[in-house]
Amino acid sequence: ATLIGVHLLAAPSSFMWNYGNLSAYMESYFHMYCYPGCVDGDSQWILNLYAASFCPGLCLSGPISKYLGMRWSGIAAMVICNAGLISSAWSVKVSVIGTSLLMGLLNGLGMGTSLCTSFMYVNAWAGKHKGFFVATVTSAPTILSILQNQIITLYVNPKNLKPDTALGPKTYFSERALLERVPNVIFILGLMTLVLQVLGNIMVSRPPSEIQKDIEIDVASTEQLPRSLKPMEALKTGSFKTLWLFVVALMYGLILKNNYYKQFGLLYIKNDRFLTLVGSLIPVTASIARILFGSLIDREILSIKTCVVITLSANSLFCDFWWFVPQLDGIAYLFLILSMASTHSVTYTLAATGTLQAFGPDHFATNFAMVYTAATVVAIVTALTVNPLLQALGWFWLFASCGIVSTIALFCTVVM
């Protein structure tokens, strides 16, 4: 029951996969419904603060689980993330900044705590199958987002209306009835997350007193580590640098895809439901990719470094062609986005499994949090630079910048 419950504890992570669909409606709500009163900031910060607060959430789970136990860590995560998500159904009506703080910062903080707590349960209960169960735990929210994406579009845009107002490089929906449903769908998503996490906290139980600590596979070399590494020791290894750069490149691509796959696609593909289908299929391919990579790592068919090289190479290629593909064909765009999603989906899996295998389980929460400071850095930097870059240089160079970052990370990974 515990290994089922931990999948439910990770439910807040589905926000990362449904926000790309939701953001198209929220952007229209901000600019076409409540403007100018509620537009007191840049909505780019919502997803970026969500990603940035993941790392502090990881850090928070460590002391909570140490002093109060893993069960209270899960309950604290549930309260934090659902307070942020459900209350944003109100804040979206009055303030972009308020929504960024609630839906982004607070929700992300709870997500980081809940996901790390799930990983700690997996570390305690899964034995030698940690890689596989880390993959399934991170896949469960993506599967949940299939349902959530359908709910979002069928509820908000049941008539499959097209965005009909262009402002700068973006297009927006302007129908009043459609826009009025946006706060309600946010509340529905928050309620779903709350129910699933309540069930998850009921199902989990205390871990065994003895936790296996014989993980010896290094990430970036063949040298085995005979003991768990303390945070300062881990920080000095080539494995840490490899994982950190990997997270930088993949999180940049993930943020761009989740923010803009639908908004950019609507410029050339005038079918909202088709792009919702794209968003709904993302979790399917993402889950397959996560489980596949997790199994290959558990069986030692692929090393962490090999997986990192593969995903960075693919991400660079996909970003370079992103601008061209939707102008050719909708189906081609579907395959491009699904391929990108498969690449981005293994970020959590490789980072978490790599942290466990390289540095051991004793200081997992702290070591994993250090690796994921990369996500915090990327989230803050992109929040400050993406919109200016888009306005100044356009979509092509925005996507090309992602390919350039991945290429640099790939080069550093190979030569380290």
ROVOLUM-32603 format. One record per residue (C-alpha): residue number from 1; x, y, z. Coordinates in Angstrom, 2 decimals, always signed. Example, Ala and Ser with C-alpha at 12.3 -4.5 7.8 and 13.67 -1.06 7.14 Angstrom:
+-----+---------+---------+---------+
!   k !      c1 !      c2 !      c3 !
+-----+---------+---------+---------+
!   1 !  +12.30 !   -4.50 !   +7.80 !
!   2 !  +13.67 !   -1.06 !   +7.14 !
+-----+---------+---------+---------+
***
This chain:
+-----+---------+---------+---------+
!   k !      c1 !      c2 !      c3 !
+-----+---------+---------+---------+
!   1 !   +0.00 !   +0.00 !   +0.00 !
!   2 !   +2.89 !   +2.38 !   +0.73 !
!   3 !   +4.35 !   +2.06 !   -2.76 !
!   4 !   +0.90 !   +2.90 !   -4.15 !
!   5 !   +0.42 !   +5.79 !   -1.74 !
!   6 !   +3.71 !   +7.47 !   -2.65 !
!   7 !   +2.47 !   +7.80 !   -6.22 !
!   8 !   -0.51 !   +9.79 !   -4.94 !
!   9 !   +1.71 !  +12.00 !   -2.75 !
!  10 !   +3.45 !  +13.18 !   -5.94 !
!  11 !   +0.17 !  +14.43 !   -7.48 !
!  12 !   +1.16 !  +18.17 !   -7.34 !
!  13 !   +3.82 !  +17.50 !   -9.98 !
!  14 !   +1.05 !  +17.18 !  -12.58 !
!  15 !   +0.87 !  +20.99 !  -12.59 !
!  16 !   +4.11 !  +21.05 !  -14.59 !
!  17 !   +2.40 !  +19.05 !  -17.33 !
!  18 !   -0.98 !  +20.75 !  -17.48 !
!  19 !   +0.17 !  +24.35 !  -17.13 !
!  20 !   +1.08 !  +24.62 !  -20.82 !
!  21 !   -2.58 !  +24.02 !  -21.66 !
!  22 !   -3.92 !  +26.10 !  -18.76 !
!  23 !   -1.59 !  +29.04 !  -19.43 !
!  24 !   -3.14 !  +29.75 !  -22.84 !
!  25 !   -6.45 !  +30.47 !  -21.09 !
!  26 !   -4.88 !  +32.26 !  -18.13 !
!  27 !   -2.93 !  +34.59 !  -20.42 !
!  28 !   -6.16 !  +35.42 !  -22.24 !
!  29 !   -7.91 !  +35.94 !  -18.90 !
!  30 !   -5.25 !  +38.36 !  -17.72 !
!  31 !   -5.04 !  +40.40 !  -20.92 !
!  32 !   -8.60 !  +40.25 !  -22.25 !
!  33 !  -10.83 !  +39.96 !  -19.15 !
!  34 !   -9.36 !  +41.59 !  -16.05 !
!  35 !   -6.85 !  +43.91 !  -17.74 !
!  36 !   -5.51 !  +46.35 !  -16.63 !
!  37 !   -6.46 !  +45.94 !  -12.98 !
!  38 !   -5.01 !  +42.46 !  -12.45 !
!  39 !   -1.97 !  +42.74 !  -14.74 !
!  40 !   +0.56 !  +43.96 !  -12.19 !
!  41 !   +3.35 !  +41.62 !  -13.30 !
!  42 !   +4.54 !  +39.05 !  -15.84 !
!  43 !   +2.70 !  +35.72 !  -15.81 !
!  44 !   +5.96 !  +34.06 !  -16.94 !
!  45 !   +6.81 !  +34.03 !  -13.22 !
!  46 !   +4.04 !  +31.52 !  -12.39 !
!  47 !   +5.74 !  +28.46 !  -13.88 !
!  48 !   +9.21 !  +29.79 !  -13.17 !
!  49 !   +8.54 !  +30.32 !   -9.46 !
!  50 !   +6.96 !  +26.87 !   -9.37 !
!  51 !  +10.18 !  +25.38 !  -10.75 !
!  52 !  +12.40 !  +27.62 !   -8.61 !
!  53 !  +10.67 !  +26.73 !   -5.34 !
!  54 !  +11.12 !  +23.01 !   -5.99 !
!  55 !  +14.64 !  +23.10 !   -4.54 !
!  56 !  +13.62 !  +24.89 !   -1.29 !
!  57 !  +10.83 !  +22.32 !   -1.03 !
!  58 !  +13.41 !  +19.55 !   -1.16 !
!  59 !  +15.40 !  +21.25 !   +1.60 !
!  60 !  +12.26 !  +21.64 !   +3.70 !
!  61 !  +11.41 !  +17.94 !   +3.48 !
!  62 !  +14.73 !  +16.96 !   +5.08 !
!  63 !  +14.31 !  +18.64 !   +8.50 !
!  64 !  +10.56 !  +17.92 !   +8.62 !
!  65 !  +11.07 !  +14.19 !   +8.04 !
!  66 !  +14.04 !  +14.11 !  +10.42 !
!  67 !  +12.28 !  +15.70 !  +13.39 !
!  68 !   +8.64 !  +14.78 !  +12.76 !
!  69 !   +8.84 !  +11.75 !  +10.47 !
!  70 !   +8.06 !  +11.16 !   +6.82 !
!  71 !   +4.31 !  +11.03 !   +7.40 !
!  72 !   +4.25 !  +14.61 !   +8.72 !
!  73 !   +6.48 !  +15.67 !   +5.87 !
!  74 !   +3.82 !  +14.39 !   +3.46 !
!  75 !   +1.02 !  +16.12 !   +5.38 !
!  76 !   +2.93 !  +19.43 !   +5.46 !
!  77 !   +3.50 !  +19.18 !   +1.71 !
!  78 !   -0.20 !  +18.56 !   +1.15 !
!  79 !   -1.21 !  +21.64 !   +3.14 !
!  80 !   +1.35 !  +23.92 !   +1.49 !
!  81 !   +0.75 !  +23.05 !   -2.15 !
!  82 !   -3.04 !  +22.90 !   -1.95 !
!  83 !   -3.23 !  +26.18 !   -0.05 !
!  84 !   -1.35 !  +27.74 !   -2.95 !
!  85 !   -3.23 !  +26.10 !   -5.81 !
!  86 !   -6.78 !  +26.40 !   -4.47 !
!  87 !   -6.38 !  +30.01 !   -3.32 !
!  88 !   -5.01 !  +30.97 !   -6.75 !
!  89 !   -8.54 !  +30.45 !   -8.10 !
!  90 !   -9.28 !  +33.71 !   -6.27 !
!  91 !   -5.99 !  +35.53 !   -6.87 !
!  92 !   -6.19 !  +35.08 !  -10.65 !
!  93 !   -9.07 !  +37.55 !  -10.60 !
!  94 !   -7.11 !  +40.33 !   -8.96 !
!  95 !   -3.34 !  +40.01 !   -9.42 !
!  96 !   -0.72 !  +38.34 !  -11.61 !
!  97 !   +1.85 !  +38.81 !   -8.84 !
!  98 !   -0.46 !  +37.24 !   -6.26 !
!  99 !   -1.13 !  +34.31 !   -8.58 !
! 100 !   +2.60 !  +33.88 !   -9.17 !
! 101 !   +3.22 !  +33.71 !   -5.43 !
! 102 !   +0.37 !  +31.28 !   -4.72 !
! 103 !   +0.18 !  +29.09 !   -7.83 !
! 104 !   +3.91 !  +29.34 !   -8.46 !
! 105 !   +5.91 !  +29.79 !   -5.27 !
! 106 !   +3.69 !  +28.17 !   -2.63 !
! 107 !   +2.44 !  +25.37 !   -4.88 !
! 108 !   +5.98 !  +24.60 !   -6.02 !
! 109 !   +7.29 !  +24.58 !   -2.46 !
! 110 !   +4.72 !  +21.94 !   -1.54 !
! 111 !   +5.45 !  +19.99 !   -4.70 !
! 112 !   +9.17 !  +19.79 !   -3.92 !
! 113 !   +8.45 !  +18.61 !   -0.37 !
! 114 !   +5.93 !  +16.00 !   -1.49 !
! 115 !   +8.12 !  +14.64 !   -4.28 !
! 116 !  +11.20 !  +14.34 !   -2.07 !
! 117 !   +9.10 !  +12.64 !   +0.61 !
! 118 !   +7.92 !  +10.17 !   -2.02 !
! 119 !  +11.53 !   +9.51 !   -3.03 !
! 120 !  +12.48 !   +8.86 !   +0.61 !
! 121 !   +9.67 !   +6.29 !   +0.90 !
! 122 !  +10.91 !   +4.67 !   -2.32 !
! 123 !  +14.46 !   +4.61 !   -0.95 !
! 124 !  +13.20 !   +2.87 !   +2.19 !
! 125 !  +10.80 !   +0.37 !   +0.61 !
! 126 !  +11.89 !   -0.36 !   -2.97 !
! 127 !  +15.15 !   -2.21 !   -2.34 !
! 128 !  +17.14 !   -2.75 !   -5.52 !
! 129 !  +14.33 !   -1.41 !   -7.69 !
! 130 !  +14.79 !   +2.24 !   -6.73 !
! 131 !  +15.35 !   +3.42 !  -10.30 !
! 132 !  +12.15 !   +1.78 !  -11.51 !
! 133 !  +10.00 !   +3.14 !   -8.67 !
! 134 !  +11.50 !   +6.62 !   -8.90 !
! 135 !  +10.45 !   +6.48 !  -12.57 !
! 136 !   +6.90 !   +5.32 !  -11.77 !
! 137 !   +6.48 !   +7.90 !   -8.98 !
! 138 !   +7.50 !  +10.71 !  -11.33 !
! 139 !   +5.32 !   +9.22 !  -14.08 !
! 140 !   +2.12 !   +9.05 !  -12.00 !
! 141 !   +1.52 !  +12.84 !  -12.04 !
! 142 !   +2.06 !  +12.94 !  -15.80 !
! 143 !   -0.62 !  +10.29 !  -16.24 !
! 144 !   -2.91 !  +12.32 !  -13.97 !
! 145 !   -2.36 !  +15.34 !  -16.20 !
! 146 !   -3.94 !  +13.45 !  -19.14 !
! 147 !   -7.27 !  +13.66 !  -17.35 !
! 148 !   -6.61 !  +17.19 !  -16.14 !
! 149 !   -5.77 !  +18.48 !  -19.62 !
! 150 !   -9.04 !  +17.11 !  -20.98 !
! 151 !  -10.99 !  +18.65 !  -18.11 !
! 152 !   -9.32 !  +22.03 !  -18.69 !
! 153 !  -10.18 !  +22.28 !  -22.37 !
! 154 !  -13.62 !  +20.64 !  -22.28 !
! 155 !  -14.69 !  +22.85 !  -19.39 !
! 156 !  -13.13 !  +26.15 !  -20.46 !
! 157 !  -13.47 !  +25.87 !  -24.25 !
! 158 !  -16.22 !  +23.31 !  -25.03 !
! 159 !  -16.93 !  +24.91 !  -28.44 !
! 160 !  -13.30 !  +24.60 !  -29.58 !
! 161 !  -13.09 !  +28.35 !  -30.25 !
! 162 !   -9.98 !  +29.81 !  -31.85 !
! 163 !   -7.93 !  +32.64 !  -30.32 !
! 164 !   -9.17 !  +35.74 !  -32.13 !
! 165 !   -7.08 !  +38.65 !  -30.85 !
! 166 !   -3.39 !  +39.22 !  -31.67 !
! 167 !   -1.19 !  +41.35 !  -29.43 !
! 168 !   +2.46 !  +41.38 !  -30.42 !
! 169 !   +3.80 !  +37.84 !  -31.02 !
! 170 !   +0.93 !  +36.20 !  -29.08 !
! 171 !   -2.76 !  +35.50 !  -29.72 !
! 172 !   -5.57 !  +35.47 !  -27.13 !
! 173 !   -9.12 !  +34.25 !  -26.62 !
! 174 !  -11.61 !  +37.08 !  -26.08 !
! 175 !  -15.01 !  +35.40 !  -25.58 !
! 176 !  -16.30 !  +36.45 !  -22.15 !
! 177 !  -18.06 !  +33.15 !  -21.29 !
! 178 !  -14.85 !  +31.21 !  -21.96 !
! 179 !  -12.73 !  +33.52 !  -19.82 !
! 180 !  -15.17 !  +33.45 !  -16.90 !
! 181 !  -14.60 !  +29.70 !  -16.52 !
! 182 !  -10.83 !  +30.02 !  -15.98 !
! 183 !  -10.90 !  +30.57 !  -12.16 !
! 184 !  -13.34 !  +27.67 !  -11.75 !
! 185 !  -11.11 !  +25.19 !  -13.55 !
! 186 !   -8.17 !  +26.21 !  -11.33 !
! 187 !  -10.28 !  +25.40 !   -8.27 !
! 188 !  -11.22 !  +22.00 !   -9.78 !
! 189 !   -7.55 !  +21.14 !  -10.35 !
! 190 !   -6.70 !  +22.10 !   -6.76 !
! 191 !   -9.50 !  +19.98 !   -5.37 !
! 192 !   -8.33 !  +16.94 !   -7.38 !
! 193 !   -4.80 !  +17.32 !   -6.03 !
! 194 !   -6.03 !  +17.65 !   -2.44 !
! 195 !   -8.16 !  +14.48 !   -2.60 !
! 196 !   -5.34 !  +12.41 !   -4.10 !
! 197 !   -2.81 !  +13.58 !   -1.51 !
! 198 !   -5.22 !  +12.85 !   +1.36 !
! 199 !   -5.55 !   +9.29 !   +0.04 !
! 200 !   -1.78 !   +9.02 !   -0.35 !
! 201 !   -1.09 !  +10.10 !   +3.21 !
! 202 !   -3.62 !   +7.55 !   +4.47 !
! 203 !   -1.98 !   +4.71 !   +2.52 !
! 204 !   +1.69 !   +5.24 !   +3.41 !
! 205 !   +3.22 !   +3.60 !   +6.49 !
! 206 !   +6.47 !   +3.86 !   +8.44 !
! 207 !   +9.49 !   +2.56 !   +6.53 !
! 208 !  +11.51 !   -0.46 !   +7.68 !
! 209 !  +14.09 !   +0.35 !  +10.34 !
! 210 !  +16.90 !   -0.93 !   +8.16 !
! 211 !  +17.40 !   +0.89 !   +4.87 !
! 212 !  +19.68 !   -0.59 !   +2.26 !
! 213 !  +22.75 !   +1.55 !   +1.74 !
! 214 !  +24.82 !   -0.37 !   -0.78 !
! 215 !  +24.42 !   +1.89 !   -3.80 !
! 216 !  +27.83 !   +2.22 !   -5.42 !
! 217 !  +27.37 !   +3.26 !   -9.04 !
! 218 !  +28.97 !   +6.59 !   -9.89 !
! 219 !  +27.32 !   +8.96 !  -12.36 !
! 220 !  +30.15 !  +10.33 !  -14.39 !
! 221 !  +32.86 !   +7.72 !  -14.01 !
! 222 !  +33.36 !   +4.01 !  -13.39 !
! 223 !  +34.80 !   +4.65 !   -9.94 !
! 224 !  +32.62 !   +3.15 !   -7.22 !
! 225 !  +31.81 !   +5.02 !   -4.05 !
! 226 !  +32.13 !   +2.77 !   -0.95 !
! 227 !  +30.10 !   +5.07 !   +1.31 !
! 228 !  +27.50 !   +7.81 !   +1.23 !
! 229 !  +28.93 !  +11.24 !   +0.52 !
! 230 !  +28.24 !  +14.29 !   +2.63 !
! 231 !  +26.95 !  +17.36 !   +0.76 !
! 232 !  +30.33 !  +19.15 !   +0.66 !
! 233 !  +32.01 !  +15.96 !   -0.57 !
! 234 !  +29.38 !  +15.46 !   -3.28 !
! 235 !  +29.76 !  +19.08 !   -4.37 !
! 236 !  +33.39 !  +18.45 !   -5.37 !
! 237 !  +32.72 !  +15.47 !   -7.64 !
! 238 !  +32.46 !  +15.44 !  -11.42 !
! 239 !  +29.17 !  +13.61 !  -11.00 !
! 240 !  +27.63 !  +16.64 !   -9.30 !
! 241 !  +28.74 !  +18.99 !  -12.08 !
! 242 !  +27.37 !  +16.61 !  -14.70 !
! 243 !  +23.98 !  +16.37 !  -13.01 !
! 244 !  +23.80 !  +20.13 !  -12.34 !
! 245 !  +24.48 !  +21.11 !  -15.96 !
! 246 !  +22.07 !  +18.44 !  -17.14 !
! 247 !  +19.29 !  +19.91 !  -15.01 !
! 248 !  +20.07 !  +23.43 !  -16.27 !
! 249 !  +19.70 !  +22.46 !  -19.93 !
! 250 !  +16.67 !  +20.20 !  -19.57 !
! 251 !  +14.79 !  +22.55 !  -17.22 !
! 252 !  +15.26 !  +25.43 !  -19.66 !
! 253 !  +13.73 !  +23.32 !  -22.43 !
! 254 !  +10.99 !  +22.10 !  -20.10 !
! 255 !  +10.02 !  +25.63 !  -19.05 !
! 256 !   +9.89 !  +26.82 !  -22.66 !
! 257 !   +7.86 !  +23.81 !  -23.79 !
! 258 !   +5.38 !  +23.93 !  -20.92 !
! 259 !   +4.89 !  +27.68 !  -21.25 !
! 260 !   +4.74 !  +27.96 !  -25.02 !
! 261 !   +3.98 !  +24.71 !  -26.86 !
! 262 !   +0.31 !  +25.70 !  -27.09 !
! 263 !   +0.69 !  +29.47 !  -27.35 !
! 264 !   +3.22 !  +29.13 !  -30.17 !
! 265 !   +1.32 !  +26.29 !  -31.83 !
! 266 !   -1.86 !  +28.36 !  -32.02 !
! 267 !   -0.08 !  +30.81 !  -34.32 !
! 268 !   -0.02 !  +28.18 !  -37.08 !
! 269 !   -2.43 !  +25.43 !  -35.96 !
! 270 !   -5.92 !  +26.89 !  -35.53 !
! 271 !   -7.33 !  +23.95 !  -33.59 !
! 272 !   -7.44 !  +24.25 !  -29.81 !
! 273 !   -8.58 !  +20.67 !  -29.25 !
! 274 !   -5.77 !  +19.27 !  -31.39 !
! 275 !   -3.22 !  +21.11 !  -29.27 !
! 276 !   -4.99 !  +19.86 !  -26.15 !
! 277 !   -4.59 !  +16.35 !  -27.58 !
! 278 !   -0.89 !  +17.07 !  -27.92 !
! 279 !   -0.81 !  +18.10 !  -24.27 !
! 280 !   -2.76 !  +14.98 !  -23.25 !
! 281 !   -0.38 !  +12.66 !  -25.09 !
! 282 !   +2.68 !  +14.29 !  -23.52 !
! 283 !   +2.26 !  +12.33 !  -20.23 !
! 284 !   +1.95 !   +9.02 !  -22.09 !
! 285 !   +5.26 !   +9.36 !  -23.91 !
! 286 !   +6.86 !  +10.98 !  -20.87 !
! 287 !   +5.87 !   +8.07 !  -18.62 !
! 288 !   +7.15 !   +5.50 !  -21.12 !
! 289 !  +10.47 !   +7.34 !  -21.39 !
! 290 !  +10.87 !   +7.59 !  -17.61 !
! 291 !  +10.11 !   +3.94 !  -16.96 !
! 292 !  +12.33 !   +2.85 !  -19.86 !
! 293 !  +15.31 !   +4.85 !  -18.66 !
! 294 !  +14.70 !   +3.78 !  -15.05 !
! 295 !  +14.69 !   +0.10 !  -16.03 !
! 296 !  +17.79 !   +0.45 !  -18.22 !
! 297 !  +19.65 !   +2.11 !  -15.35 !
! 298 !  +18.55 !   -0.54 !  -12.81 !
! 299 !  +19.78 !   -3.30 !  -15.13 !
! 300 !  +23.04 !   -1.41 !  -15.75 !
! 301 !  +22.43 !   -1.46 !  -19.50 !
! 302 !  +22.97 !   +2.30 !  -19.64 !
! 303 !  +24.98 !   +4.43 !  -17.24 !
! 304 !  +23.70 !   +7.74 !  -15.95 !
! 305 !  +26.29 !   +9.59 !  -18.04 !
! 306 !  +25.20 !   +7.81 !  -21.23 !
! 307 !  +21.57 !   +8.74 !  -20.54 !
! 308 !  +22.61 !  +12.34 !  -19.93 !
! 309 !  +24.48 !  +12.49 !  -23.25 !
! 310 !  +21.53 !  +11.00 !  -25.14 !
! 311 !  +18.95 !  +13.38 !  -23.67 !
! 312 !  +21.10 !  +16.51 !  -24.06 !
! 313 !  +21.81 !  +15.65 !  -27.71 !
! 314 !  +18.13 !  +15.07 !  -28.42 !
! 315 !  +17.04 !  +18.25 !  -26.64 !
! 316 !  +19.47 !  +20.36 !  -28.64 !
! 317 !  +18.22 !  +18.89 !  -31.92 !
! 318 !  +14.52 !  +19.30 !  -31.10 !
! 319 !  +14.89 !  +22.92 !  -29.95 !
! 320 !  +16.75 !  +23.83 !  -33.14 !
! 321 !  +13.81 !  +22.63 !  -35.27 !
! 322 !  +10.98 !  +23.87 !  -33.03 !
! 323 !  +10.32 !  +27.08 !  -34.96 !
! 324 !  +10.04 !  +25.33 !  -38.34 !
! 325 !   +7.92 !  +22.28 !  -37.60 !
! 326 !   +4.42 !  +23.75 !  -36.91 !
! 327 !   +4.64 !  +25.69 !  -40.15 !
! 328 !   +4.97 !  +22.40 !  -42.02 !
! 329 !   +2.28 !  +20.20 !  -40.47 !
! 330 !   +0.25 !  +19.70 !  -37.29 !
! 331 !   +1.14 !  +16.01 !  -37.04 !
! 332 !   +4.83 !  +16.81 !  -37.35 !
! 333 !   +4.41 !  +19.32 !  -34.51 !
! 334 !   +2.72 !  +16.65 !  -32.40 !
! 335 !   +5.69 !  +14.30 !  -32.85 !
! 336 !   +8.17 !  +17.08 !  -32.12 !
! 337 !   +6.49 !  +18.09 !  -28.85 !
! 338 !   +6.06 !  +14.47 !  -27.74 !
! 339 !   +9.73 !  +13.81 !  -28.48 !
! 340 !  +10.73 !  +16.87 !  -26.48 !
! 341 !   +8.46 !  +15.76 !  -23.63 !
! 342 !  +10.11 !  +12.33 !  -23.58 !
! 343 !  +13.50 !  +14.00 !  -23.31 !
! 344 !  +12.44 !  +16.44 !  -20.58 !
! 345 !  +10.53 !  +13.83 !  -18.60 !
! 346 !  +13.67 !  +12.00 !  -17.50 !
! 347 !  +15.06 !  +15.07 !  -15.72 !
! 348 !  +13.63 !  +14.01 !  -12.34 !
! 349 !  +14.39 !  +10.33 !  -12.93 !
! 350 !  +18.02 !  +10.77 !  -13.91 !
! 351 !  +18.71 !  +13.48 !  -11.33 !
! 352 !  +17.11 !  +11.53 !   -8.47 !
! 353 !  +18.51 !   +8.13 !   -9.43 !
! 354 !  +21.87 !   +9.69 !  -10.22 !
! 355 !  +21.96 !  +11.38 !   -6.81 !
! 356 !  +21.18 !   +8.12 !   -5.05 !
! 357 !  +23.68 !   +6.10 !   -7.05 !
! 358 !  +26.48 !   +8.63 !   -6.95 !
! 359 !  +26.22 !   +9.97 !   -3.42 !
! 360 !  +24.29 !   +7.33 !   -1.46 !
! 361 !  +21.06 !   +7.56 !   +0.55 !
! 362 !  +22.31 !   +9.04 !   +3.85 !
! 363 !  +22.11 !  +12.69 !   +2.75 !
! 364 !  +19.77 !  +12.21 !   -0.19 !
! 365 !  +17.45 !  +15.16 !   +0.50 !
! 366 !  +20.32 !  +17.65 !   +0.84 !
! 367 !  +22.34 !  +16.28 !   -2.08 !
! 368 !  +19.29 !  +16.16 !   -4.36 !
! 369 !  +18.40 !  +19.71 !   -3.32 !
! 370 !  +21.90 !  +20.87 !   -4.26 !
! 371 !  +21.61 !  +19.26 !   -7.69 !
! 372 !  +18.23 !  +20.92 !   -8.16 !
! 373 !  +19.53 !  +24.39 !   -7.33 !
! 374 !  +20.09 !  +24.31 !  -11.08 !
! 375 !  +16.32 !  +24.39 !  -11.59 !
! 376 !  +16.01 !  +27.38 !   -9.25 !
! 377 !  +18.71 !  +29.28 !  -11.11 !
! 378 !  +17.20 !  +28.51 !  -14.52 !
! 379 !  +13.69 !  +29.41 !  -13.39 !
! 380 !  +14.72 !  +32.82 !  -12.07 !
! 381 !  +16.99 !  +33.67 !  -15.01 !
! 382 !  +14.42 !  +32.66 !  -17.64 !
! 383 !  +11.66 !  +34.60 !  -15.87 !
! 384 !  +13.79 !  +37.71 !  -16.27 !
! 385 !  +15.04 !  +37.08 !  -19.81 !
! 386 !  +12.57 !  +35.00 !  -21.86 !
! 387 !   +9.95 !  +37.69 !  -22.56 !
! 388 !  +12.54 !  +40.39 !  -23.41 !
! 389 !  +14.28 !  +37.86 !  -25.68 !
! 390 !  +10.99 !  +36.95 !  -27.34 !
! 391 !  +10.00 !  +40.57 !  -27.89 !
! 392 !  +13.44 !  +41.57 !  -29.21 !
! 393 !  +14.43 !  +38.56 !  -31.34 !
! 394 !  +11.27 !  +36.52 !  -31.88 !
! 395 !  +10.34 !  +32.86 !  -31.50 !
! 396 !  +13.18 !  +31.46 !  -33.61 !
! 397 !  +16.02 !  +32.76 !  -31.45 !
! 398 !  +14.14 !  +31.98 !  -28.24 !
! 399 !  +14.01 !  +28.30 !  -29.20 !
! 400 !  +17.53 !  +28.37 !  -30.65 !
! 401 !  +18.85 !  +29.62 !  -27.31 !
! 402 !  +17.59 !  +26.39 !  -25.73 !
! 403 !  +19.50 !  +24.33 !  -28.29 !
! 404 !  +22.65 !  +26.36 !  -27.61 !
! 405 !  +22.40 !  +25.81 !  -23.84 !
! 406 !  +21.95 !  +22.06 !  -24.35 !
! 407 !  +24.96 !  +21.91 !  -26.67 !
! 408 !  +27.14 !  +23.68 !  -24.11 !
! 409 !  +25.97 !  +21.30 !  -21.34 !
! 410 !  +26.62 !  +18.31 !  -23.64 !
! 411 !  +30.15 !  +19.47 !  -24.38 !
! 412 !  +30.94 !  +19.96 !  -20.69 !
! 413 !  +29.48 !  +16.54 !  -19.82 !
! 414 !  +31.61 !  +14.78 !  -22.43 !
! 415 !  +34.90 !  +16.45 !  -21.51 !
! 416 !  +34.52 !  +16.20 !  -17.70 !
+-----+---------+---------+---------+
***
